[in-house]
Amino acid sequence: MRQKRKRFEANKWLKHLIEPRHPIYNTIKGKWNDLYFQNKHPITVEIGCGHGAYTIGLAKIFPERNFIGIDIKGDRLWKGGEEAKTYGLKNVAFLRTQVTHLLDFFAENEVAEIWITFPDPRPKTRDIKRRLTSIRFLNLYKAILIQNGPIHLKTDSNLLFNHTLDLLQEKGIEPLNYTTNLYRSSLIDHHFGIQTTYEKRFIAQGMQIYYLCFMLK
Ligand SMILES: C[S@@+](CC[C@H](N)C(=O)[O-])C[C@H]1O[C@@H](n2cnc3c(N)ncnc32)[C@H](O)[C@@H]1O
């Protein structure tokens, strides 16, 4: 608890972290490249980024793109914000918000690509609508993505993976790529060898990693 409080306090001084007290928090919608990144590079968003390992990893590999990690948990985002500062990354931001409020922060066509990394599987039937690949979330992603902007999902959850494939089928969408075992697949290069905090845990437990890439129509 004390560590969480310390991190919340430290977050006030992290320039990469856009949270409610930040001056641009309420005005950033549609202006990420003008107000924050100050370039015209395409934006990749990571949904439920936790400690931000994936956002940081991608930002280091692709300096010509901008990356925004989104999560509701400030103490987790602290880690990403600290790393962005340590590595002096200018193409990274972390945004603290509920994903349900995505449209308050991004305009139509503002995002080029989305990664959803190890979302909570929410196995209970009553929680289906809270899965980050449920229809209401897919509709939010569609509203901010450019046409044909890819969405990538990495998960340890067979249930969430199959649920997402079923939803796509219902919508008549053919996935671009998928595998039920990323580390034994020819698609392995698609994740650029970056492992998130949760992914490392799951791999240590011997779990297989599912990967799916699709575009919304
Ligand atoms: C299982 S963790 C995975 C974290 C990270 N992607 C990783 O792989 O290490 C899921 C993350 O999603 C975040 N999350 C879940 N639902 C969310 C929502 N509706 N809005 C914002 N963040 C959410 C949680 O706070 C948590 O950090």
PDBQT file of the ligand as one rigid body, heavy atoms in Angstrom, charges set to zero:
ROOT
HETATM    1  C1  LIG A 301      -3.692  -9.120 -17.005  1.00  0.00    +0.000 C 
HETATM    2  S1  LIG A 301      -3.130  -7.473 -16.997  1.00  0.00    +0.000 S 
HETATM    3  C2  LIG A 301      -2.000  -7.442 -18.383  1.00  0.00    +0.000 C 
HETATM    4  C3  LIG A 301      -1.053  -6.287 -18.319  1.00  0.00    +0.000 C 
HETATM    5  C4  LIG A 301      -0.030  -6.214 -19.449  1.00  0.00    +0.000 C 
HETATM    6  N1  LIG A 301      -0.677  -6.043 -20.746  1.00  0.00    +0.000 N 
HETATM    7  C5  LIG A 301       0.832  -7.430 -19.472  1.00  0.00    +0.000 C 
HETATM    8  O1  LIG A 301       0.659  -8.252 -20.386  1.00  0.00    +0.000 OA
HETATM    9  O2  LIG A 301       1.691  -7.554 -18.590  1.00  0.00    +0.000 OA
HETATM   10  C6  LIG A 301      -4.530  -6.601 -17.652  1.00  0.00    +0.000 C 
HETATM   11  C7  LIG A 301      -4.411  -5.093 -17.517  1.00  0.00    +0.000 C 
HETATM   12  O3  LIG A 301      -5.527  -4.493 -18.153  1.00  0.00    +0.000 OA
HETATM   13  C8  LIG A 301      -5.975  -3.412 -17.357  1.00  0.00    +0.000 C 
HETATM   14  N2  LIG A 301      -7.405  -3.245 -17.644  1.00  0.00    +0.000 N 
HETATM   15  C9  LIG A 301      -8.355  -4.183 -17.596  1.00  0.00    +0.000 A 
HETATM   16  N3  LIG A 301      -9.557  -3.672 -17.944  1.00  0.00    +0.000 NA
HETATM   17  C10 LIG A 301      -9.339  -2.350 -18.200  1.00  0.00    +0.000 A 
HETATM   18  C11 LIG A 301     -10.176  -1.286 -18.599  1.00  0.00    +0.000 A 
HETATM   19  N4  LIG A 301     -11.476  -1.469 -18.830  1.00  0.00    +0.000 N 
HETATM   20  N5  LIG A 301      -9.624  -0.064 -18.749  1.00  0.00    +0.000 NA
HETATM   21  C12 LIG A 301      -8.296   0.137 -18.535  1.00  0.00    +0.000 A 
HETATM   22  N6  LIG A 301      -7.448  -0.847 -18.167  1.00  0.00    +0.000 NA
HETATM   23  C13 LIG A 301      -7.958  -2.072 -17.996  1.00  0.00    +0.000 A 
HETATM   24  C14 LIG A 301      -5.694  -3.825 -15.926  1.00  0.00    +0.000 C 
HETATM   25  O4  LIG A 301      -5.589  -2.710 -15.074  1.00  0.00    +0.000 OA
HETATM   26  C15 LIG A 301      -4.380  -4.597 -16.079  1.00  0.00    +0.000 C 
HETATM   27  O5  LIG A 301      -3.242  -3.788 -15.871  1.00  0.00    +0.000 OA
ENDROOT
TORSDOF 0
